[in-house]
Amino acid sequence: MASRREVLQGLIVSIGGASALAACGGLPTVVSTSPTVAGRFYTRREMALLSRLSDLIIPRTETPGALDVNVPGYLDGLMSDWANDATRRAHRESLLQLERSLEQRAGGEFTLAEESVAERALTELDAAAFNGDDNLRGYRNLKGYITRAYFATEGGAVEELKWVSVPGRWDPAVEISS
């Protein structure tokens, strides 16, 4: 379980990373939001898995979900434009291992499983990953990628976090006592 300090550090890094990407020539090119279309980096099957995971990790509520802000396309752009070969290779291996583990837990193809079955499989995997199963490090990394990509988008940063330039109530004249 991450502490509040670790979560805040992750958010600071993601905001700083988004700023750095913008300063270095903009964000990566984003592909279609459809999980049935291959990206520039992800295959069709990987895009379907990433889309299903993104939707389950950050679903649409009264605020946009991960699919609404195109997290899979954002990650596809990052992997194709920014990641080095070693990172791409490790990420692709992690996705394959993750898919096998989820299909075993779901009793079939995870991307086509009923919502309740997919949620149960992911909940089991998430519990194992964050309770010390080092074989699921790739999942922990992917979950971090998904959440950071989400909060780097306008929908995640403004609508979900409800960012305001001056938070709280502002009183222009307050008496100060000693």
Buried (B, 14 or more C-beta within 10 A) or exposed (E): EEEEEEEEEBBEEBBEBBEEBEEEEEBBEBBBBBBEBBBBBBEEBBBBBBBBBBBBBBEEEEBBBBBBBBBBBBBBBBBBBEBEEEEEEBBBEBBBBBBEBBBEBBEEBBBEBEEEBBBBBBEBBBEBBBEEBEEBEBBBBBBBBBBBBBBBBEBBBEBBEEEEEEEEEEEEEEEEEE
